[in-house]
């Protein structure tokens, strides 16, 4: 077994504390990674507080935005070598056999993929623990290569925030001639803006916070709409081909946002609130609009995203913290007091 240390919630809703544990012995197709940095995702907070009702196992070491250096590789590993710069995202395995997995869509694995933390591995007994730790063991097929020009700390959030927004932007063909709106300018939203702009779309940020306007333009947005007043929705009705909803709050008037879509436009949910959302179907029926969801991306698509970000020099805007500041960071995330992603320096 490999000795590991990190930060864990020992029970649901408790603060994270220093925690020592064991990683499984690496197998012949495994990569052992020394974790250098791990981003903090809002879903980490939902998970340790059991707000989604998954009843995941505890103690729980969160973290699925992992960037590090390969320490060792198994005897049959072909994709990586010691010293490589690598990342691990939201999943570390899947069934490999279902129709979705065979289409390189293992994020939609029919029996269910193995998430980076809070899941039971295929052996039926080992619980996965995440990236708020100093080392991780992952099958090589679920390890990503980080481009040399991207700093590891700023690249770490790409493993969730980057792919979560890249995947729907690519699937719904954001690009030249398309008008894309991004709801919310947080950890996910600021990546959606950067990526959509790099894809060549006309990008608009929809935010209730006027102080985000200057940042939106710096990040690459062409337009900014302050959503505090009904006039904002009236003046921008039937404007957008695609809207990416990154907001994790259930307190939304979705019908108003759907009204911003053109005929055949699509609003895609990527933020996951802890309570149900509701809207009247007339918001969809009259102009043949679509309401959709998107879950991270496949390993193949995640590597494509990393290579795209390397080509365009796209990284996350971050604030680096030591592990001892994780609980304080959680409080600040809930207050939207970070621009735009906390990243834990696991060597601090």
N, C-alpha and C positions, 0 to 999 in steps of 0.2 A: 504493500500500500504506500501511497505518496502522502506525506504529511502536508497539510495545508492550514493556512490561517486567514481569517477575514473578518467580516462583520455580518452578524446574523440577527434575525428576530427569533427569539427562542419560542415565542408563542404569538398567536395572532394579535395584532393591534399594539404590540409592545415595541419600544424603541430598540434600535439595533445596538448590539454590544459586541466586543471582541470575541472571536469564536475560533477554536481549533478543531479540525476535523480531518478525515482521511479521504483522499481521492482513490478510486479503484486503480489497481495495477494496470498499466498500459498493455494493450493487446497488440498483435502484429500489424494492425492497420491503424493504430492510434498515434496521435501527435500529443506530446506533452508541451504545454505552453506556459512560459513565465509571463504572468499578466502584469503589464506595466500600467495600463489605464483602463478604467471602466466608466462609461457614462451612466447617469441616473435618468431613468425613464419614469414618466408618471405612472406607468403600469406597475413599476416596482412598488410604489406606494399602495396602489389598489391591491396588489397581491399580498403584501405583508399584513394589511388590514382586513384581508378576506372580504373585500367590498364587492367582488364579483361572484362570491358564493361558490368558488371552486373547491373549497375544503381541502386545499393543498397541504402536504405534510410539513410539519415544523420539527426542529429548527429550520429556518429558511435563510439561505444566503442569496440575496437577489443579484441582479445584474446580467444583462444580455447585450451590452454594447462594449465588447471586449477587444482590446488591442494589446498585443504582446509579441514576444520573441520565442521561437521554437527552441526548447531545451533539448529534446530528444525525439526520435521517431522510431516506430516499430519496424520490424525486419521486412515487412512487405509494403511499407509506405513509399510511394513513388512521386507524390506531388510536392513534397516539402522536404527541407533539410534543416539541420541545426543552424540557428542564426537567422532564419527567414523572419520577415515582418509579417505577422498574420493577425486575423481577426476571427471572432466567433460572434454570431448573432443570436437570434431568438430560439433557434432549434439546434439540436445536436444529433438527431437521428430521425428516421421515419421507417415505415414498413418496407420500403423499396419495391413493393410488389403490386400495389393497387394501381388502378388506371391513372390516378392523378400523379402518383410518384413516377410512373413510367413516362409521363408527359413533362417531366421536370417541374412539377407543381407540388413538391412535397410539403409545402406550407399548408396544403389542403388535403394531406394524407387522410384517406378514408377511415382507417382504424384510429387515427390520431397520431401526430408526430410526438417525438420526445422533446419537450421544451428544455431550454438551457438550465432552468431551475424550477423546482416544484413539481417535477414529473418522476415517474417510475421508469427506469430503464428496462430494456427488453429482458434482462435477467429476472425481472419481477420482484427484486428486493432492493436494488440500489436506487437511492433518491438523488436526483440531479441537484447540484448546488451551483450557483452562478458566479458572476465575475467580480463581486466585491471580495476578492480573495487574491492570493498571490500566485496560484498555479491552477491549471485545469487540464483535464485529459479528454480529448475529443477525437472521434473517428475522422480520418483525413478528408472524407467526402463532405464533411460539414465545417471545414476550416477554409477561410478565405485569405487571399493574398492581398496585402495592402500596398498600393503603389509607393515607390521609393520617395516620390516628391511630397507625399502627404505626411505631416507630423503625426505620430501615433496618438497623441492626446486629442488633437482636433479631428482625427479620423475615427476615433472610437464611436461617436454617436451616429456615424454613417451606418453602422451595423444594425440599427433599428430605425432611428429617425430618418436616415437617408433612404433606405430601401422601402420603408413604409410609405413614403411620398413618391419616390421614383416609380414604383410599380404601377400605381393607378395613372400617373401622368403618361407613362408609356402605353399602358393598356388602352386608355381612351385617347391616345394619339395627340397629346399636347405638342404643339410645334408651331411653325410659321403659319400665320393666318388664323390661329385659334386664340380665343380670349379665355383666359383661365383666371379664376378668382380663388383666393386662399382665405378660408375662415380661420381667424386667429393667427397671431404672430408669436408663437412660443417655440418650444423645442422642435415640434414637427413642422409648424407653420413656416419658420424661417428657412428650413431646408426645402420645403415645397417651393418657396419663392425663388431660391437660388437655382434649383434644378429646372423649374419651369422656364425661367428666364434663359438659362443655358440651352434649353431645347428650342428656343426661338419663339415661344409664345408671348402674347401680350398679357402681362401679369398685373392683377389688381389685388390688393390686400383689403379684406373686410374685417374691421376691428372696431370695438366699442371704446378703445383707448386712443385719444387724440395724440398722446405722446409717442405712439408707435409710428406715426407718419414719417418722421425723418429717417428712422431705422428702416422702414419698408423700402424707401427709395435707395438707401445705401446698399441694401441687400439685393437690389435688382428689380424691384417692383416699378411698373410704369405708372400705376395709379393707386390711390388710396381712398377708401370709402369709410367714413365714420358712421357706424350703424346705430347710433343712439337715437336717431329720429326717424319717423315714418317716411319723411321726404327722401331719405337716402335710398330706401327700397323703391319708392315710386320713380325716382329719377333714373334708376338703373334697372328697371324692369326689362326682362327679356334681352339681356345683354350678353350673357356668358355661355360658352359652349360647355365648359366644365367648371365645377366648383369642388374644391377639396376641403372637406370639413375636418379640421384638426382639433376641434374643441372637445374637451373631455367633460363638459358640463351638460346635464340634462335640461338645464334652464334655457331652452332655445325655442324661438318661434320658427320652426322649420318651414312652415308654409310661406313665410315672408322670404326666406332664403331661396326656396324653390321657385318663387316668382321672379327671381333674377335670371333664371335659365331661359335660353332660347328654345325654340321648337327642337325637340329631340336632344336637348341638353341633359347633362347628367350631374347630379350631386353625389359625391362619393364620401362615405363616412370612413375615416381612419382613426379618429379619436374615439375612445370607448368609455362612455360615462358609466357610473355605477347604478343608474336608474334608467328605466325605459323612456324613449322619446315617442311623441305622438304628433300626428298632423292629419288633416282631412285629405282624402285621396283626390278631391277636386284640384288640388295643387299640382297633381301629376296628370290627371285625365285630360283637361282642356288643351294644353299645348304639347301633349305626348312627351312629357318629361320622364326622366328616369331617376330613381333613388337607388343607390348601390353601396356596397361595402367592398373593402379590400384589406387583405391580411398580409402584412409584411411582403415577402417575395421569396422566390425559390433560391436555392444556392446558386444556380446558374445565373439568374437575374441579379442576385446580390453582387456577384463578381463583375457582371456587366456594369452595374451601378458604380462600383468602386473604380473600375477602369475609366468610366465616364468622368467621375469626379477627379481622378488623377489627370485626365486630359484637359479638363477645364479648371483645374486647381480649386475645386470646391471642397470646403471643409465646414465643420460646424463652428459657430461662435460659442466659446466656452468660458467657464470659470473653473479653474482647477482647485480642488480641495484635498486635504488629507482625509484618511478614513475616519478620523475622530470627529469630523465635521458633518458626517452623513445625516444625522438626525436634524441638525440645524438646517441643512440643505433641503430636507424634506419639507420642513415648515415653510421655507422660502419658496419652494416650488408651488405649494398650495396657495401662496400669496402672489404668484406670478412675479416673484422678485428675483429673476435671473434672466440674463440676456446672453445665450438663450439655452444653454445646456450645462449642467454641472458635470464635471468629469473628476473621478477619484484617482489620485495618484497613488497607486498601491505600494509604492516604495517610500512614501512620505512618512 
